[in-house]
């Protein structure tokens, strides 16, 4: 399942450097850890674990400047 997401991310030298939290189905979920990340020419993918223990892929599209969230569990 893919859906639009509201993501709060840290922006140091560039945006986004590290997601901090996101809203899914009206619930705010804090990011406990970034397991890994992968950058492509037009997107960046963060594989994260929420404080609820579940895994998610957070994808930022540089062209549209939009986030998507893919729940993995």
N, C-alpha and C positions, 0 to 999 in steps of 0.2 A: 504494500500500500504506500502510495506517495501522496503527500499533501503539502501545501504551503506551510511554512513555519515562521514564527517570530523568534529570532535568535539574538541573544545579547552576546557580543563577541568583543574580546580585547583587540585593540588596534594599536600596535606599537609602531614599527617602521612601515607596516602596510596593513590593509584591512582585507580579510580577517586573519589575525594571527592565531587566536585560540578562542573557541566558543566557551562561554561561561554558563549560560543557561538557555533554555528554550521553552516555548509554550506549545503544548500538544493537547488537543481536545479541551482547551480552556484551563489546563493545569500547568503550572510552572515547574519545570524539572531542572535542577542544578546539574551541571556536568561534574561528575566525580573525577573522571580521568579521560584524557585523550589517549586511546590505545595506539593509534597511528593516524597519519594523514598522508594524502596523496594529491599532488598538484598536477593538473593538466593545463594545456594552453588556455582553456576558457572556464575551467571549474577548479574548485578545491574541495576535496572530500575529507571530512573528519570522522573517524570511527571512534565513537565515544561511549562511555558507560555513565548512565545517569545515577543520581544518588538513590534511585529506586532499584538499582542493581541490574537494570535492563540495558541492552546494547542498541545503539542507533547509529545510522549514517546521516550526517548533516552535510548537505551539498550546497555550496555557494556558486552561483553562476555569475561570472564577472560581466557578461554581456547584458544580462537583464537586471543585475544587482538584486537577485532574489535568492532566498534560501528554500530548500526542500528538505523534508525529514523522511527517513525510511526506517520505521521500527523494524528491528531484526528478530525480536523474540515475542 
